[in-house]
Each structure stands twice: as C-alpha cells, then as structure tokens.
Amino acid sequence: MENRKQFQHLDREKRDRLEALLRAGHQQAEIARILKVDRSTVSREIKRHRRQDGRYDADTAVHKARLRRMDAKYQGMKVEGMPMMRTRLVAALRRHRSPDEIAGRLRRERGATILGKDAIYKWLYSPYGQRYCRYLCTKRYRRRKQKKKTKRVMIPNRIPLLLRPVFGIHAEGDTAVSPKRAHTPAAALVISELASKLLLGRRLPSLRPTIVTQAVNRTVSSTAIETMTMDNGQENRDHEKMAISVFFCDPYSPWQKPHVENGIGLLRRWFVPKKTDWRSVGERRLQYYLRILNSKYRKSLDYRSAYEVALDRGIITKRNYSSNTDCCI
C-alpha cells in the first residue's frame, strides 16, 4: 500500500515567496517545485486565502489561515457534529443519566467508544450544551469541598467489623439527617448492598433506637441480606433486636462503609441537598428517588443497573419488587 503524502501548512516565509513568485508570473507547478510542496498545496492555498478581487496577498492569507485554524476545533464539536447522538444525549440527561453513565452504556451497546464522558462534559460546559447543565446531579460547574463528618459515639455490645464473615450477602447502613437549623429529628435510613450497590431506604420521623430498628427490619425483610455494617451512633444501640447481624465500624471511621456513604452522596447530589429538611420529603418521594438511582447504569457494575445485578444474584425477586410497596428498588 502506497504511503500517503504528509500535508504541511505553509508558514509566513513561504507565503511571502508565493506572493512574490505569482507577481513575477511563474506558473503554479513551477512555484510548487521552488517551495518544495505539492502542486495541490499551492492551488489550495491560492483558492482559499486569496482576496475578494482574486489577487493573492501574503498578509491576507496569514490572517485567513489563522481564522480557519481557530474555527477548525471548538468546545463541544464532537457532540454538535452528531445531531442524532446529540438528541439521544439530551433525552438521557433528562432521565437523570450522568455523562459517565451515558458514555459507558454506549460503549457497552456498540462495543467501541463512540462518545466519551470527557467529550460530553466539554459539550455541556460549552455554549451549545450549557442550558442542559441543570440536568446534572451537581447543577454546578465546580466541585464543592466536603465538610468534616460528624463524630460518632461508641455504643455498648458492639461487634467490630473485623468479625464480619467473609462470605454472605452484606450491606451497609447509615442515616441522612436534617440540618441542625431545622430543629427536627426527621431523617432517612439508607441501606446499600455491597455486591449490587442496591439502595434501600425508609424515611424516619426520629432517630430513636426503636424506630431505627423497626425501619431496618421492615426494609431488609424482602431481601436476602444477611449482615449489615453500621456506625457508632446512638440510634443503633438496639442492634441486637434487628433481624440481621450488625457489625460496627471503628470509631470515627466512616470510610469503612464507603458504599452507603456513596449512596447517600448520590441521593444528596441528585435530589435531596444537604440543607434539606427531611420533613419536606415524603416516603413515596424517597422511594421514587431510590428507584431512579437503582436504575442508573454504573461503571463499577459494567454499566448495568443495581436492580439488574440484584435480580441476577438473587438478592431481590421480581415478585417482591412488584408487590411489596415497602421495597424501594
């Protein structure tokens, strides 16, 4: 196979020589031999960068070439160059799909990278896609610095996390509370199953241990979850009355239950910001939010949803999903 000729842009010096040779009456083939370029390069240069009166001028050619290079690439050009893909992208954003989700699902369906998440973000942050940034979970352009987590208090009769069995269906649990300025005990219980990242939850009128224990038992009753990891909050002191075995993180170590921390973070970023009073979020609304999150395609799950993985692993059943109104899948 014959190698293609490498194309080189003319610099200012060659454009000056080209102008001088044209004024001297030389033919284009002769000019190409003098400049040591292909004849088509000379023809294309004259055709693209000549003045309106048809005369070639080096200063005008340099200016036109610079403008052409500036317009050759622009932010968001990959998405704007594919109208059908752009329509699909906007529809997915409106269904609460993240750019990483969309890109990964496209790669899974087509077997190749069609549109990466970086290209989607570039388009969103450009003038062409800026109006769709409101569909992002953050709804902002800069990352917000995370605040320090509230310290947790030790509880009696706790079983350390190191004693948790290696095998089995494990989960992590935590509570999302209302801001201190709200002066309300309302909160939400969130449980995340480790293998499928399935999110379960229930709204809590208060953080009394009896209420938290009842909420945990009702939430896991329709699943195959066997153990759960929780923190050292006083709302968990009745853990021995829970229907499953509960193991506790080390004091002040929330990173030992990263799945539920990430699940609460997703819930916060997409639907319930940190300053939201949980009294304003009803039980049905919370279940609706969790259903959306469990339907998202996750990179860590090979761009399958948590609901799909949980069904495959037998953590939940379709019967429980369709008939049990307490199930928040």
N, C-alpha and C positions, 0 to 999 in steps of 0.2 A: 504493500500500500504506500502510495506516494505521500510524503510528509507535506502538510500544509505550510504555506509561507507565513512567517511571523509578521504581523502588522505592527508598524511603528508610527506613532504620531509625529508629525513634523514639528520641530521646535522653532523658535523665533528666528534663528540664524538661517535655517533652510527656507523659511517663508520669505525672508528678505531676498535671498538668492533667487527664489522662484519668481518674485515680482520683477527683479532685475532682468532675468532671462526672458520673461514674457515680453517686457518692454523692448528688449533687443531683437525680438522677432523669432526666437527659437521655437521649434515645434515641441509638443508635449513628450514625444518619445525621446527626443534629444535631451530635454530637461530631466527626464527620469534617469537617463544614463549619467548625467552630471551629478545629480543629487544622490545617486545610488539607491533609488527606490523603484518600486514597480510603476508601470505606466498608469495603472488604475488609481494609484495613490495620488498622482498628480492630477488626473482627471477629476477624481472625487473632491480633492482639496479646492480646485477652482470652482467646481459646481456648487459646493456647499457654502463656501466662505467668500464669494465674490460680492461686490457691491450691487446696489439696485440697478445701476447703469451698465452692469455687465463687466466692469473693469475689476481686476484683482488687485487688492491693496493689502499689504502685509499687516498693517495696524488693524484694519477691519477684520482680517482673517483671524488674528490672535484673539480679538475681542469675541468674535462669534464662536470660536473654538472653546474659549473659557466658559461661555454661557451654556454651550452644548454639554460640556462635561459636568457642569453644576446640575443640569436638569436630567442627566443620564440616570442618576440614582437619587432617590428621595425616601424619606422615612415612611414606611408602610407600603412601599411599592409592590412587594410580593403579594400582599392580600389584595390591593387595588387592581393588580394585573389579572386576578382570577375572580370575575364577577360572581360565578356560581358558588365558588368556595366562600366568598365574602357573605353571600346570602345565608349560607349554611352556618357560618361562624356567628353571625348576628343572632340567628334563631337559637343556637346553642347557648350563647351568653344570656339570652332572655330566659332560658330554662335553668339558670343558676349553674351552668357549667363553667369551670375555670379554664384559662388558656392551656394549662398543663394537661388537664383532663381532655380537652378537645384535641390537642396535638397527639396525645398518646392513643386515643381511640382511633384517630385517622390512621396512625401507623399500624395499629392492630388490624384494622379492616383492610387496608390496602397492601400491607406487607412491606412498606417503604415509607420513609419520612417525606410526606407531602408538604406539610406546613408545621414548623417547629413552634414551641411556645415563645421563644425569643422573638420570632417574626410577628407573632400575634400581639405580644406586648408592644413592640415597636409601632405596629399599626394603631393600637389603642391609644398610645401616647402621642400619636401624630394628629394633625388637624383633621384627617379623614375619619379616624375612629374615636376621637376624643369624646364624642357625645355618648358612646357606649360604655365608657368607664364606670358609669353609675351601676352597671350590672355586675361589676367585680365585687367580691366579698368585702374588700377593704374600703372601696369607694373613695380612695385617696391615692396619691402618687408617691408618697414616701412612707417608709416603714416607721411605725411608732415604737419607741423604746419601751421594752417591757418593764413593768414595775416589780419590785420585790414581792415575793409571795408572803402571805400572812403566816406567821409562825403557828405551828400546831402543838397541842398539848398532849403529853403522854396519857394513855388510858390504861386501866388495870386489866389483867388477864389477857393481854395482847399476845398473839403468836407471831414471831418475827417472820419476815418474808423468806429468809433462808430455809425455813422448814416447809415451804410450799412444795408439793410433789412436782416432779419434772413432767410427768405425763398427765393428761387430762385436758379438759376444756376450761381454761382460765379466763378471768375477766378482771377488770379494774373499775373501781367505783369512786366517785367524788361528788361534791355538791357545788353548784354555782349559786352564789348568794347575791342578795340585793346590796346596793351601796349603803354605806353607813348613814349617809344623809337622809335615806328614805325612812329610817327608824321602823323597819318592818322585818319580821323573821322569815318572810316568804323566801323560798329558794327552789332549786330544781335538783333532783337526783339524776346523775348521768352515769351509765354503766357502759363500758366498752369491752367487747370480747376480743381477745388478743389475736387469734388466727384470722378472723374475718374482718376485724375492725368494725363490727356491727355495733351501732349505738342504740342503747335502750335508755329510757328515762321516764321520769314522773315529776310533776310539779308538787312541791311540798308547802303546806301552809305555815310550817315552822320547822325548826331543826331539833325538835325534841327527840330523844332517842327512840321512843316508842313509835313515833310517826315514821322516822327513817327506817326502822326495822320492818314495819309493815309495808312500806313502799318497796324495799328491796325484795321481800318475799313475793309480793304480787308481781313485780317486774320480771323476776327470773323464773317464775312458776311455769311459764310456757316455753322455756328454752332448756337446752341440755347443759347449761353452765354448771360446773362443779365447785369451783373455788373462786374467790374474789380477793383482790388486793385493795386495801383502803389506807387512808392516812390516820393520824392520831387525834383527830377531832373528837370532842366530847359527844358529838351526835352519834358516834359509832360505839359507844360503850356497852350497848346491848347486843354486841355481835354474836354472843353465844346463843341468842334466840333466833338468829337468822337461819333460813332454810339451807344455806350452803356454808362451807368452811370459809372463814375470813382470816386473811393474813395481813400483817401491817408493815408499812414502810418504816425505815429508821426515822427517828425524829428529825424534822426539818429537811427531809429528803424527797421532795415531790417528784424528782426526776426518776424515782424508782417505779413510778406508774405513768410512763410517758404516753400510753395510748389514750387514756381517759383525759389527760391534760390536753392532748392534741384535739380530742373530740370536743371538749368544752371550748377550746380555742376556735375551732371551726364554727361551732354554734354562736359564739360571740361575734366573730367576724362577719358571718353571713346574715344573721337575723337578730340576735339579742346583744347589743353592745354592752360594755361593762357597766355603764351608768344606768342601765335599765332596771326599773323596779319590777320584780317578778310578779307582783300583784296584777300588773297590766298584761301578763302573758297567761292565757288560759291553758287548760290541759289539752284541749283539742288543737290549739295553735302550736303548742310544744310538740305534739305528736306529728303534726304536719311538717314542722321544721326537720324533725328527725327522719321522717320518710324521705325528704329531699336529700339529706346528707347521706343516707344509706343507699340511695340510688345513684350517687356520684361514682364515676369511674376513677379508680385510684391507681396511681403509678405503682405503688407497693403491692398491689393485687393484680399486676399485669393488666391494668386498665379494665378490670371487672369491678362491679359494684359490691359493696359489703353484703347486700341482700343475696346476690348470686352465690357468693362464696359460702355464706352461712347456710344456704339451702344445700349446696353440694356436700358440705361437711356434716350435715345433719344437726346443726345447732338449732335450727328452727325448722318448721314444716309449713307448707303452703296452707294447710288447714288452720293452723294457729294464726297465720298471718291474715287470712281472710275472715275468720270468725271471731277472733279474740280482739275486742276493741281496746284492751289494755296494752296490746303489743304495739310497740312504737317503731316498727321496722320501716 
